[in-house]
Amino acid sequence: MKYLKFFLKLSLFLPIAICAMAFSYKVDPSGLFWGAGFERYARELMLEGNYIDGYERLDGRKLNEVYAKNVPYAPQVLVNGSSRSMLITKDYAGGKTFYNARNVGADMYDLYTSYYIFEKENKTPEIFVMGLDPWIFGEHNDKRSDKELCNEFFGEELGIELGEYEEVNKYDKYLALIDPSYFQAAVKYSKRDKSDDPVPQTVPTDLIYETDTVIKAPDGSIVYDKGFRERDQRYADEEAMAVSNMHFYLIGEVSEIDSEKAKYFETFIEYLQAKGVKIIFYLPPYHPTLYELETVYINESGASNSYEVIETYIRETAEKYGITVYGSYDPNNLGLTNRDFYDGLHVRSESLSKILPVFN
């Protein structure tokens, strides 16, 4: 009975979710529906070592591609993943050259193409840190990911035909509207000065923690705006409640790992190891309230615990190939509390050191 009352209360957040989706569509920070912006200029500024304003308007995937083509060296440490890996900075590289190529809402295709864009330019990293969100083994398929490029990589380098995963549904981009990270980007972009023909602006290093917008760092990571970083903890906890079950639906019910996806993943690992690339797995944790609510939902509905199924597979695969794993989807395994999170999905930058070491 107590769970029924709890879920009735949770249903009150449904109108909020609908409004958030409508807002994300109208603002469209990455240009999915209304067109994208100024990635080439942003890349030039980043390669000069500048921090830049205008993050919410950048198409991260296009930016990564033009960056990979123009950076004059192979980053020794390359990080990928979703927005849940975006706060990993060069400080974790131990003095090595570094780039964070994560993508908002990254799906299975992004896992491979964020590496391939550097491989195509003969810029193979020494260390590849994979931010492995559970949905890359689930049902999530992001319109923004480049299926054609992934198919090229699989066909030319791995000798695999993607088959059914090669097909692209033109409506997939609308999944971005239920992505909490896309909503956050829309909120921040809506507060910007929307004068005609905006271009990225450089931000002095002594001001990057004082701005009211998200800053893109030259190493590919980001710095959240001051208001978001310093807001009252109750907002983070409320957001964790609001996105809990909606987020589970992004992953879908996974009772066992799809054999084709496992084949792709393990073939990719073998390909990297044959090239001498050291692989590290990072499992980004969830806000304790979100994880608890989704566990309650799973238990009450009788669904399979996708988080446990996927994490078990990743850890077994790591053991099979001699790969180190950091993190866990379950924050309790890491000793994390609500105060270690900005919202339901993103760990605070100062709390990452509790999870990740310096990569070497």
Secondary structure as UniProt FT lines:
FT   HELIX           2..10
FT   HELIX           11..13
FT   HELIX           14..27
FT   TURN            29..30
FT   TURN            32..34
FT   HELIX           39..47
FT   TURN            48..49
FT   STRAND          51..52
FT   HELIX           55..57
FT   HELIX           60..70
FT   STRAND          77..80
FT   HELIX           83..85
FT   TURN            86..87
FT   HELIX           90..93
FT   TURN            94..95
FT   STRAND          98..100
FT   TURN            104..105
FT   HELIX           108..119
FT   TURN            120..122
FT   STRAND          127..131
FT   HELIX           134..137
FT   TURN            138..139
FT   TURN            143..144
FT   HELIX           147..153
FT   HELIX           154..158
FT   HELIX           163..166
FT   TURN            170..171
FT   HELIX           172..178
FT   HELIX           180..190
FT   STRAND          202..203
FT   HELIX           205..207
FT   TURN            208..210
FT   STRAND          215..216
FT   TURN            218..219
FT   STRAND          222..223
FT   HELIX           226..230
FT   HELIX           233..251
FT   HELIX           259..274
FT   TURN            275..276
FT   STRAND          278..283
FT   HELIX           288..301
FT   HELIX           306..321
FT   STRAND          324..327
FT   HELIX           331..334
FT   HELIX           338..340
FT   HELIX           349..354
//
